[in-house]
Amino acid sequence: MPSYFRSSVDAMAGYIPGEQPKPGTLIVKLNTNENPYPPSPNAIAVLRSLDPEWLRRYPDPYANDFRQAASEALDIPKDWIMVGNGSDDILNVIVRACAEPGRKVVYPMPTYVLYRTLVEMQVADRVEISYGDRYEFPINELIAAQGAITFIASPNSPSGHSIALSDLRHLAAKLTGVLVIDEAYVDFAEETALPLVHEFENVLILRTLSKGYSLAGLRLGFAISNPQLLSGLFKVKDSYNIDAIATLVGTAAIRDQNYKNECAERVKRSRAKLAIDLKQLGWKVWNSQTNFLLTQPQDNAEEIYLALKERGILVRYFKQLGLDDKLRITVGTDEQNQTLIEALQAIATPNRKAH
Ligand SMILES: *Cc1c(COP(=O)(O)O)cnc(C)c1O
């Protein structure tokens, strides 16, 4: 069959998401950084009492109820917020609005794999700058590259580390293009780069309800930046990119900051314990500002990934240079983490396994 696609699409690898077994499947799912706790009870109540009239009508194209709630919860003006169908949708909109052949899109590696997919789709010039073994921020190379867009995930995935606010401020000051700071994991971190949107007109912060608010299935994310920068993005987005249910449920969730913060505190406590337990098994564990840990087992990472999968435990293995000896493990409940540790002990000493 001849190709029906643009040559750039034929050349793309395509994004490969983590495995998603159906809810109810007996599995300990520590592979895609979902929150182990349910969403806010207020959000669930809104979902249960939904008036079908919301479904008959088109939704508000700007999700203004959500913008209002986010504005109050985070103390940012409402017109500094743009809402998307997950932050992935907003990443897509940014690339469509700012990138094209001959324009550079720059990001340090390894990082969120979707950045590459989007740049390839738009046939922009991709500049990937290595973090190196110790994940030190390659600030001089990032400045020298002068991207039309520079993507920085902070905290970063899969490394789990945050970029210092002073480094991000320095970078913002030296770039002529847009600096996108992807804060998908900020709810588990010590610091946010949010103040930079008031200091620099080229800074855009991305947030999501998928991780901190336990709403990955809802698909809701948002950008925070000055209205001038957002105006170009509004032109490019799908008119009805956020559905009525996501707007209603997300509005209740973001109003419930206390619940979100309590769950994040539990995840952070479990993260500390899981790190200690893994180190006791002789694993290397990187410091994390997220709800996952980047780890390096003593034995073959891919074999451990497969052995865990056989036992109904999913973790993330990236068959990628610099990562193929590591595993990224989402922090679960203490009970799930304990199941993982016991499975790892059994895998490490198979002669003790009951037959
Ligand atoms: C999970 C994640 C996203 C995607 O968030 P959605 O709002 O679910 O689309 C974006 N960036 C990073 C770094 C992530 O880990």
The ligand as an SDF file (V2000), in Angstrom:
LIG
                    3D

 15 15  0  0  0  0  0  0  0  0999 V2000
    1.6830   13.3090   33.0680 C   0  0  0  0  0  0  0  0  0  0  0  0
    2.4460   14.4110   32.4140 C   0  0  0  0  0  0  0  0  0  0  0  0
    1.8250   15.3070   31.5410 C   0  0  0  0  0  0  0  0  0  0  0  0
    0.4470   15.0360   31.0020 C   0  0  0  0  0  0  0  0  0  0  0  0
   -0.5510   15.4490   31.7820 O   0  0  0  0  0  0  0  0  0  0  0  0
   -2.0540   15.3510   31.2630 P   0  0  0  0  0  0  0  0  0  0  0  0
   -2.6400   16.5590   31.8800 O   0  0  0  0  0  0  0  0  0  0  0  0
   -2.5880   14.0760   31.7900 O   0  0  0  0  0  0  0  0  0  0  0  0
   -2.0860   15.4290   29.7720 O   0  0  0  0  0  0  0  0  0  0  0  0
    2.5460   16.3640   31.0560 C   0  0  0  0  0  0  0  0  0  0  0  0
    3.8370   16.5250   31.3710 N   0  0  0  0  0  0  0  0  0  0  0  0
    4.4850   15.6700   32.1660 C   0  0  0  0  0  0  0  0  0  0  0  0
    5.9220   15.8850   32.4780 C   0  0  0  0  0  0  0  0  0  0  0  0
    3.8080   14.5850   32.7050 C   0  0  0  0  0  0  0  0  0  0  0  0
    4.4480   13.6950   33.4610 O   0  0  0  0  0  0  0  0  0  0  0  0
  1  2  1  0
  2  3  1  0
  2 14  2  0
  3  4  1  0
  3 10  2  0
  4  5  1  0
  5  6  1  0
  6  7  2  0
  6  8  1  0
  6  9  1  0
 10 11  1  0
 11 12  2  0
 12 13  1  0
 12 14  1  0
 14 15  1  0
M  END
$$$$
